[in-house]
Amino acid sequence: MGLFDRLRGRRAGGGGRDRRGTLDRASGGADLSHLEQFVATRRGVEGYVEPRTAVTETTILLVAADGEWTRRRIDGPETARKLSRDLAVPVYDAQVTGYPQRMRDWSARQKDNRLS
């Protein structure tokens, strides 16, 4: 399959079947398990839903109270909101709220630790 076929959502020889329309893979059980484990082992976790793009499926970014974060694919904004309700985690639209400063601070500390 060529790049343009992917962008158009067609598979070579597939009769033009509709595909997700991104170059990314869909979310799976391992993604959900990782998110559940992250919430279970951290405190003060918040979720940030990131929109689907031409390259990446919808993702949810989880940020713990200390700023540690993880990002995984999710099957759309409604699934992210349902998961957040199920895990009792507040969820925000990343395009509206942006990301918390503690996340950037944590990433900077990790970078400093790697350089030391």
N, C-alpha and C positions, 0 to 999 in steps of 0.2 A: 504494500500500500504506500502510495506517495504522500508527501506532506500536504499537498493540496486536497487530496482525497480525505485525509484526516480532518483538515479544517472544514471541509464541506460535510463531514460526518458520513462519508461513504467508505466502504471497504471494496477493494478490488475484487470483482467477480461476485460481490454480495448483493447485487441488485439495488444498490442505493439504500440499504437498511439505515434507519436512523440510529445514530450513536450519540453519546453524551455531548459531543461537540467541543471537547477540550482535548489537549494532548496529555492530560494527566490520567492516572488510574482512578477508579472509583474507590470509595471507602470500603472497608471490610471488617470482619469480626476482630481482627488483631488491633485495628485502630480503636474500636470501641472498648476493647479490653484494656488497652493502654490508658485511655482517658479515665476509665473507671478506677484503675489502679493508681493513677496520679492523684485523683481526688481522695481516694481512701488513705493515702499515705502522706498527704500534705494538709496543712490547715489554712483556712481563709482563702480558698480557691474561688476565683471568678472566671467566667467564660466571656470570650470576645468572638463573635461570629464575623468571619471574613467572607466577603462575597465571592461567588464563582467568577472566574475570568476566562479568557480564551485559552489560557495555559493551565490553570489550576482549578480543580473543583472547589466547592464551598469548603471552608475549613473552620475549625473552632480552635482558638488559642486559649489555653487554660493558664492562669497566672496564680501562683500561691502567694501567701502573705509576705514571704521573704523575697518575692520577685522571681523565683524559679518558674520557668514556663515550659510548655510543650505545645505543639501544634499537630493536629491530625485532620485528615479529610473527614467529611461528614456528608451524608446524603441530602444536603440542603438546609436552609435556615430553620425550617420547621422541625426537622430532626434534631438540630442543635438545641433548639429551645426545649423540645421534649426531653432530651438527654439532661439538660440543665435542671429541669424540674424534677426528673427522676433522681438525680444526684444531689438535689437541694443546693444548687450552685447558682448564684445570680448570673445573669447573662446580659451582655450589652452588644450593641451593633458597633463594631470597630470603626466603621466609616463615620459614625456620629460622635462617639466618645473618644476615639483615639485609644492609645494604650497607656497603662499606668506607668508613672516614673519609676516605680520600684522594679519593673521589668527591665527597663534600660539600665538601671543601676546594677542589677544582678548580672546582666550580660557584660557590662563593663568590668565588673569584678572577675568574671570568668576569663575574660580576655587578659586581664592583668596577671592572673594566676598562671595562665599558659605561657606568658612571656617571662615569668620569674624562674 
